[in-house]
């Protein structure tokens, strides 16, 4: 049997029930993501909003504002878009 080429993927193609290490080698160009510019802008805004509170805000408010109450976790709360 001949050995596979140095840059080739494993025997299982992308998207099959192959082991996780074979899936990690799949090129990203094989699974493209198609989103409109409007959706991309909304996702970018939500990513900017989803950050911790700056420390200077805590100093300015006398530590009355302690955390970002509107923080969102990617797995717990989904965006309705």
C-alpha beads as a LAMMPS data file, in Angstrom:
LAMMPS data file: protein, C-alpha beads

81 atoms
80 bonds

1 atom types
1 bond types

-500.0 500.0 xlo xhi
-500.0 500.0 ylo yhi
-500.0 500.0 zlo zhi

Masses

1 110.0

Atoms # bond

1 1 1 0.000 0.000 0.000
2 1 1 1.200 3.492 -0.741
3 1 1 1.454 6.172 1.909
4 1 1 -0.847 9.199 1.624
5 1 1 0.549 12.482 0.370
6 1 1 2.085 14.707 3.098
7 1 1 -0.665 17.364 2.987
8 1 1 -3.672 15.060 2.499
9 1 1 -6.470 14.533 4.983
10 1 1 -7.294 11.281 6.757
11 1 1 -9.247 8.491 5.092
12 1 1 -12.593 9.781 6.414
13 1 1 -13.916 12.840 4.567
14 1 1 -15.103 15.959 6.367
15 1 1 -18.561 15.802 7.875
16 1 1 -18.582 12.050 8.542
17 1 1 -18.514 10.229 11.831
18 1 1 -14.711 10.155 11.895
19 1 1 -12.694 10.580 15.099
20 1 1 -12.334 14.128 16.367
21 1 1 -8.680 14.371 15.353
22 1 1 -9.657 13.751 11.727
23 1 1 -12.320 16.449 11.940
24 1 1 -9.782 18.924 13.292
25 1 1 -7.792 18.585 10.073
26 1 1 -10.672 19.585 7.786
27 1 1 -9.943 22.807 5.934
28 1 1 -12.222 25.710 6.767
29 1 1 -12.820 26.405 3.074
30 1 1 -14.674 23.085 2.821
31 1 1 -17.390 24.338 5.201
32 1 1 -18.151 27.964 4.315
33 1 1 -20.480 30.217 6.262
34 1 1 -22.920 32.330 4.284
35 1 1 -24.360 35.309 6.124
36 1 1 -25.686 38.610 4.876
37 1 1 -23.970 41.875 5.711
38 1 1 -26.892 42.901 7.922
39 1 1 -26.584 39.710 9.991
40 1 1 -22.817 40.154 10.188
41 1 1 -23.232 43.721 11.486
42 1 1 -25.703 42.564 14.162
43 1 1 -23.349 39.786 15.268
44 1 1 -20.426 42.221 15.432
45 1 1 -22.420 44.643 17.600
46 1 1 -23.500 41.866 19.954
47 1 1 -19.878 40.694 20.218
48 1 1 -18.789 44.236 21.163
49 1 1 -21.548 44.516 23.787
50 1 1 -20.651 41.167 25.314
51 1 1 -17.605 42.203 27.324
52 1 1 -16.851 42.797 30.997
53 1 1 -17.210 46.179 32.626
54 1 1 -14.163 48.476 32.239
55 1 1 -12.348 49.047 35.521
56 1 1 -12.504 52.828 35.200
57 1 1 -16.328 52.635 35.310
58 1 1 -16.079 50.846 38.661
59 1 1 -13.764 53.561 39.944
60 1 1 -15.980 56.371 38.612
61 1 1 -19.185 54.949 40.108
62 1 1 -17.621 54.225 43.493
63 1 1 -17.991 50.470 42.901
64 1 1 -21.805 50.664 42.802
65 1 1 -21.755 49.149 39.285
66 1 1 -19.836 45.911 39.769
67 1 1 -20.486 43.825 36.645
68 1 1 -22.162 43.881 33.239
69 1 1 -25.716 42.742 33.947
70 1 1 -26.412 42.182 30.231
71 1 1 -23.503 39.789 29.691
72 1 1 -24.455 36.869 27.442
73 1 1 -22.983 33.372 27.258
74 1 1 -22.881 31.833 23.777
75 1 1 -24.326 28.523 24.898
76 1 1 -26.926 29.583 27.483
77 1 1 -28.651 32.486 25.724
78 1 1 -29.058 32.523 21.964
79 1 1 -29.557 35.614 19.815
80 1 1 -32.913 35.806 18.066
81 1 1 -31.590 36.541 14.578

Bonds

1 1 1 2
2 1 2 3
3 1 3 4
4 1 4 5
5 1 5 6
6 1 6 7
7 1 7 8
8 1 8 9
9 1 9 10
10 1 10 11
11 1 11 12
12 1 12 13
13 1 13 14
14 1 14 15
15 1 15 16
16 1 16 17
17 1 17 18
18 1 18 19
19 1 19 20
20 1 20 21
21 1 21 22
22 1 22 23
23 1 23 24
24 1 24 25
25 1 25 26
26 1 26 27
27 1 27 28
28 1 28 29
29 1 29 30
30 1 30 31
31 1 31 32
32 1 32 33
33 1 33 34
34 1 34 35
35 1 35 36
36 1 36 37
37 1 37 38
38 1 38 39
39 1 39 40
40 1 40 41
41 1 41 42
42 1 42 43
43 1 43 44
44 1 44 45
45 1 45 46
46 1 46 47
47 1 47 48
48 1 48 49
49 1 49 50
50 1 50 51
51 1 51 52
52 1 52 53
53 1 53 54
54 1 54 55
55 1 55 56
56 1 56 57
57 1 57 58
58 1 58 59
59 1 59 60
60 1 60 61
61 1 61 62
62 1 62 63
63 1 63 64
64 1 64 65
65 1 65 66
66 1 66 67
67 1 67 68
68 1 68 69
69 1 69 70
70 1 70 71
71 1 71 72
72 1 72 73
73 1 73 74
74 1 74 75
75 1 75 76
76 1 76 77
77 1 77 78
78 1 78 79
79 1 79 80
80 1 80 81
